[in-house]
């Protein structure tokens, strides 16, 4: 059975079990043509295609990390810089020693400081983050806990304060355009949503026993509200294109350099090792904004399959997506499920898919 057949058969069986409404899969092995699979529904009304624009949720976080890498290679920041050096009001309530590296390695506790799906204006969101209090007894740089929103809002504001452009415009002009990552955006205006029409995927909830329905943040207003930690959307192949650039030392397949090779090395080096993550309740290693293969510690959520090498790096998105690059095998994988079925069932279906395809 071919890899394509294994992927399609597994996804079809999972749909029959009610675990998902649809899915996109992208696989590229060096020297081979990319494999793309699109199956099922993009929304309650439209079929999934390879061009469907799907939410990536937290799987988009590494692209914001790459944006920070661009500022680093331009010598506009250092990883050890205090966040408050650029955002003075962030120092409130003892946060003055939090560094950019702490944000990117999830060792600064801002887990309860913000939401990715609030509709409040950006300035108000940043002001509330700056006034947030860290958890008692948290040691910045030593204690670790995956931070879905607060740290990434701080990173988005850092981009704005250092460069002058809003984070989403910076990413569009410095990453999406040179890499030709079409139809990728942190926010979609009402006009853009209308123009996409059936190509706009809507993330559905599929956990039993409730009927299938859109996620509560799948509204026109939410789609037009950019958040660096969660709202990036695009065809899954474009997420694969981003990881292909990283495997190529910072150059896209079109030859455009987005990152210098040493910047890529900085981002995916093991900065946090052997530390228990207080959010995931597992020991997981991290680079700067990238989850690293941590099977050495046993199974953990959002892992990269049993066949990936130790050097693999990537990121997952809540109950829906994952993407990674494997430098040793020269392989890129990106997967987006349409259907949030609950954390435990999602991890099970993802592991089943990866095993069936030998990934």
Beta strands, then each sheet from edge to edge (+ up, - down):
strand 1: 22-29
strand 2: 35-40
strand 3: 54-55
strand 4: 204-205
strand 5: 213-214
strand 6: 233-234
strand 7: 276-277
strand 8: 282-283
strand 9: 291-292
strand 10: 313-317
strand 11: 321-326
strand 12: 331-338
sheet 1: 2+ 1- 12+ 11- 10+ 9-
sheet 2: 3+ 6-
sheet 3: 4+ 5-
sheet 4: 7+ 8-
end
